[in-house]
Amino acid sequence: MKVLLINGSPHASGNTATVLDEMKRVFEEEGVEVVLLQVGNQALRGCVGCRSCLKTGKCAFDDLVNETVPLLAECDGVVVGSPVYYAAPNGTLVSFLDRLFYSSGTTDKRMKVGASVVVARRGGLSSAMDQLNKYFSISGMPIASSQYWNDVHGMRPGEVAEDGEGMQTVRTLARNMVFLMKSIALGKEAYGLPEKETRVWTNFVR
């Protein structure tokens, strides 16, 4: 089993990193390999809708996005962590995910387990988590849940460690992800992936 952890914070050692490290510890205790990717401090531009990836199979901007596609292909689960700015994830992370999920259309993401975790001083967490989960739900990826919404509170570096409920929530999330990934692996071995129909595209313009 392998999990890709994506840190969308510009602070490599901030509260988002602390939360992801807590999940990493649980994954490793469960025998799951972890790959950590620091995204939020990178100079990454957003998608420009050039659609060249539909022809070449990769993004026209050859940066961390294209480097991440092989990691996405080989992992069994993905966790995206982000601080919350203005009730939304970090803009750099959103630009990265837009391009990653769109340009990797030929990478089969079905039944890879996805989860998002969000960190804020106080509010805006639910809307940020909802936005991140949409990358999974459009890709045939089951979304892991926990005992509560996957949010942790803290402002100063390391302060999230004082949110006992939040940290327990992400530990539970990590354990639930491991269970789902192992269960899906057994299901794929026994039954294979669900039948995939030829994609139908409907444009609402005559």
C-alpha positions in Angstrom: 0.0 0.0 0.0 1.2 3.5 -0.8 -0.3 6.9 0.1 0.5 10.2 -1.5 0.4 13.1 1.0 0.1 16.6 -0.6 0.9 19.6 1.6 -0.8 22.6 0.1 0.6 25.0 2.6 3.3 27.5 1.8 4.8 26.7 5.2 6.7 23.4 5.0 6.8 23.1 8.8 3.4 24.8 9.7 0.2 23.5 11.1 -0.8 21.6 7.9 2.5 19.8 8.0 1.9 18.9 11.6 -1.5 17.4 10.8 -0.1 15.4 7.8 2.8 14.2 10.0 0.2 12.8 12.4 -1.5 10.9 9.6 1.9 9.8 8.2 2.8 8.3 11.6 -0.5 6.2 11.6 0.0 5.1 8.0 3.6 3.9 8.7 2.4 2.1 11.9 -0.1 0.3 9.6 2.7 -0.7 7.1 1.7 1.8 4.4 4.4 3.6 2.5 4.1 7.4 2.5 5.3 9.8 -0.2 5.1 13.5 1.0 4.8 16.2 -1.6 5.3 19.9 -0.7 3.2 22.0 -3.1 2.1 25.2 -1.4 5.5 26.9 -1.6 6.0 26.2 -5.3 5.6 28.8 -8.1 2.8 27.0 -10.0 0.4 28.6 -12.4 -3.1 27.6 -13.0 -4.7 25.8 -16.0 -5.1 28.0 -19.1 -7.5 25.7 -20.9 -5.1 25.1 -23.8 -6.2 21.4 -24.0 -2.8 20.3 -25.2 -2.8 17.6 -22.5 -5.6 15.9 -24.5 -3.1 15.4 -27.3 0.1 14.8 -25.5 -1.1 13.2 -22.2 0.7 15.7 -20.1 0.4 19.4 -19.1 2.0 22.0 -21.4 3.7 23.6 -18.3 6.3 21.0 -17.5 6.7 21.4 -13.8 5.8 19.6 -10.6 2.4 18.7 -12.0 3.9 16.3 -14.6 6.3 15.0 -12.1 3.4 14.0 -9.8 1.4 12.0 -12.3 3.5 8.8 -12.0 3.1 9.1 -8.1 -0.6 9.5 -8.6 -0.7 6.4 -10.9 1.1 4.1 -8.4 -0.5 5.2 -5.1 -3.5 3.5 -3.5 -4.7 6.7 -1.7 -4.3 10.5 -1.8 -4.5 12.9 1.1 -4.6 16.6 0.3 -3.9 19.0 3.2 -4.4 22.7 3.0 -4.6 25.8 5.2 -7.8 27.7 4.7 -7.6 31.2 3.2 -10.9 33.1 2.7 -13.0 30.0 3.2 -11.0 28.1 0.4 -7.9 26.1 0.0 -4.6 27.8 -0.8 -4.7 29.1 -4.4 -1.4 27.5 -5.3 -2.7 24.1 -4.3 -5.9 24.7 -6.3 -3.9 25.6 -9.4 -1.8 22.4 -8.9 -4.8 20.2 -8.5 -6.7 21.7 -11.4 -3.9 20.9 -13.7 -3.0 17.5 -12.1 -6.4 16.0 -12.3 -7.3 17.4 -15.7 -4.0 16.6 -17.5 -3.8 13.1 -16.1 -7.0 12.0 -17.8 -5.4 8.8 -19.1 -4.3 7.8 -15.6 -7.0 5.5 -14.1 -7.8 6.9 -10.7 -10.8 4.7 -10.0 -11.0 3.2 -6.5 -7.9 5.1 -5.3 -9.0 6.4 -1.9 -9.1 10.2 -1.5 -9.3 12.4 1.6 -8.8 16.1 2.3 -7.8 17.7 5.6 -8.0 21.4 6.2 -6.6 23.7 8.9 -7.7 27.1 10.0 -7.7 29.5 12.9 -11.5 29.4 13.1 -13.8 29.3 10.1 -14.2 28.4 6.4 -13.2 24.8 6.9 -16.2 23.0 5.5 -16.3 25.0 2.2 -12.6 24.4 1.7 -12.9 20.6 2.4 -15.9 20.4 0.0 -13.9 22.1 -2.8 -11.0 19.6 -2.3 -13.2 16.6 -2.3 -14.6 17.4 -5.7 -11.3 16.4 -7.3 -11.9 12.9 -6.0 -15.6 12.6 -6.7 -15.1 13.5 -10.4 -12.4 10.8 -10.7 -14.2 7.7 -9.4 -12.2 7.9 -6.2 -14.0 6.8 -2.9 -13.7 9.5 -0.3 -12.7 8.4 3.1 -14.5 9.7 6.2 -13.6 10.0 9.9 -15.5 10.6 13.1 -16.1 14.2 12.3 -15.3 16.6 9.4 -11.6 16.5 8.6 -10.6 19.9 10.1 -8.1 21.0 12.7 -7.9 24.4 14.4 -4.7 26.3 15.0 -3.0 29.6 14.1 0.5 29.7 15.4 2.9 27.0 14.1 2.3 23.8 16.1 -0.9 25.0 17.7 -3.0 22.3 16.0 -1.4 19.8 18.3 -3.5 21.4 21.1 -6.7 20.5 19.2 -7.2 17.0 20.7 -10.4 16.3 18.8 -9.0 17.5 15.5 -5.9 15.4 15.8 -7.9 12.4 16.8 -10.1 12.9 13.8 -7.2 12.8 11.3 -5.7 9.7 13.0 -9.1 8.0 12.6 -9.2 9.2 9.0 -5.8 7.6 8.4 -6.9 4.3 9.9 -10.2 4.3 7.9 -8.2 5.0 4.7 -6.0 2.0 5.4 -9.0 -0.2 5.9 -10.6 1.0 2.6 -7.4 0.7 0.6 -6.9 -2.9 1.8 -10.5 -3.8 1.3 -10.5 -2.4 -2.2 -7.3 -4.3 -3.0 -8.9 -7.5 -2.0 -12.0 -6.6 -4.0 -10.0 -5.9 -7.1 -8.2 -9.2 -6.7 -11.4 -11.1 -6.4 -13.7 -9.2 -8.7 -11.7 -6.6 -10.7 -12.7 -3.0 -11.2 -16.3 -2.1 -12.1 -17.1 -2.1 -15.7 -16.2 1.1 -17.4 -18.5 2.4 -20.1 -17.3 4.4 -23.1 -17.5 8.0 -22.0 -20.5 10.0 -23.1 -20.1 13.8 -23.5 -23.1 16.1 -23.5 -22.8 19.8 -24.3 -25.9 21.9 -23.4 -25.6 24.0 -26.6 -27.3 23.2 -29.9 
